Amino acid sequence: MAIIDPPLYFCIDSWTRVREVNTTGTRDKGVYIAPTRQTFYFKTSIKQNRKDYPFEFWSEIAASRLGILLGLPVLEYHIASCGDKIGCISPNMIDIRKEELIEGVNLILQFEPNFRDVCKTNHHFEKIETALKSVNLIEYRRIAVEMIMFDCIIGNTDRHSENWALIRNKDGESLYTSFKKTNLFKRYLAYWKIHKEFDIPFFKVPKLLAIIRHRFAPFYDNGSSLGRELSEERIEKLLNDDGLFDSFFSKGKSDIIVDVEKKSFLETIDYLLAHYPDECTHFLSKHLSRYNKEDLVTLIYNMDARFPSNGFDDSRISNNRKTFIVKLIDSRINYIQMKLKEYGAQI
């Protein structure tokens, strides 16, 4: 059984708020400095007009824990409160002294200047591929495929072009030059991991790294998922009616268009399996092979173990919601495994 500790809880009342993050609606977002001087990003659940999803931050945390369980490059989220607000918190993905985050939209704008006008409706996977090619990172296409497969598992409807990114060294230093500054053992260990991860001949790894100045950012902003919009009454109905659950399971569309138009999560899975079999086979062998339902149940049912015992009662996650999250994730993973067998990949 995989052992993953429950999320931590941080009370950040005394932390220094550096700046607010501009967003629509009344979701509180901000950048904070911890007493350790580390930078963190805090956000609450969305509350905007008819959109009032008090458990959205739990979806963010659950998605993060699932990603860790599967060995995917996800940003880690924990529970946090600030004054009378409760939400989730994550560490800064970059070393702000040396690195910068380049969102997908800004990469695509380099070769499609009018993309921002259509970024919500024309976010095709082929644009991500072109963006990766432009920075000599086409090998990372597999990570992009795995990101979409992960979105399909959790039902993430908000992977727009500002919700994936690359991390770039500010001074333009290549990853090879960075690795050369480490000791020989760490350098060769890093080379070996890249050799195994991307099936690149070991002796070619330094040459590849010499032209790479970017890396794929961890998957972040995964909270528009796992039924975050569902009321407790609706969740109870979905758990007690297989027909209703199957309907919910089959609906919802990936934000990234893999074909000529947006497809449902299940259709997106089918398309990726048919058109990117190598990437999907790797996803199976490297990530889905880590999955078993017992681990998932333990992970989801324990993710509120450190939730504050006093206050924030309206934001406590119910057992029904936990059961629904487990059922949805397990059903989607079972679907992928079934389809992989149909396409000839053996578990």
C-alpha positions, 0 to 999 in steps of 0.5 A: 500500500502506498503511504501518502501523508494527509495534507498539512494545515497552515494558519497564515494569519500572521504571514505577510501578504505580498500581493493579491492575484487579480481574478473575477468573482469573490474568490480570495487569492493571494501570495504570502510569505511564510516565516521560513521566507518561502513563498506560498499561493493561497486561494479559497473556493469560488463564490461568484453570482450563481457559482458558489462552490464551497468545497472547490478547494477540496477538489484541488487537494484531492486532485493533488493527492491523487497525482502524487499517488500516481507519480505525476508531476502535480503541484502539492496543495495543503489546507490553509486558513486566513482569518475567517477564510478557509482554502488551499495553499501551495508553494511557489513553483519557481525560484523567483531569483532564477526562474520565470513561469511562462504560461501556455498562452504566451508560448502560443502567442509567439507563433499565433499573435491573435490567439488571446482573442480565441484562447477560450475556444481554440485551445487545440492540442496541436498548438501545445505541440507547436509550442513545445517544438518552439523551445526544443521540448517536443519530447515533453509532448508525453507530459502534455498527453498525461496532463490531459489524461489526468484531467479526464480522470478528475473531470477538470474542465478548466485547463485553459492556456493559462493553466499549464506552463513551462518554467524557464531559467531567466538567464537563458542557461541550459539545463546541461549547464545547470547540471554541470554545477552539481557534483558528478554523482548527482549529475549522472543520477539526473542523466539516468532519470532522464534516460529512463523517463524519455527512453533517450540513449544515456550518452545523448542526454547531455546533448539534448540538455544543452539546447533545453532551457525550459521544463514543464511546470507541475500540473496546477489549478486542478480544482475545477473537477471532481464534482466541485459544483455539486450540492450535497443533495445532488451527490446523494442522488448520484450515489443512490442512482446508477443511471444518474451517476453514469450520465454524470460520468459520461458528461463534461468536456476537456478544455483542450481540444484534441480533434476538430471540436471539444470532446467529452472526457471519455471521447478524449481518452479514446482519441488519445489512445488511438493517436498517441499510443506510445504516450498512453502506454507509458501513462499506463506503465509508469502511472496507472500501474501505481493505482489500487482502489484501497490506496485511493480510499485511504487517501481521500478519506484521510485528506481532512485528518488535519482540518481544524477542529474548531470553526469552518464547519460549513467547509468540512467535507462530508463522507458522501462527497468523499465516497463520490470522489472515490467512485468517480476517480475509480470509474474513470481509471477503470475505463482507461484501463479497459480501453487500453486493453482494447487498444492492445496495451496489457496491464 
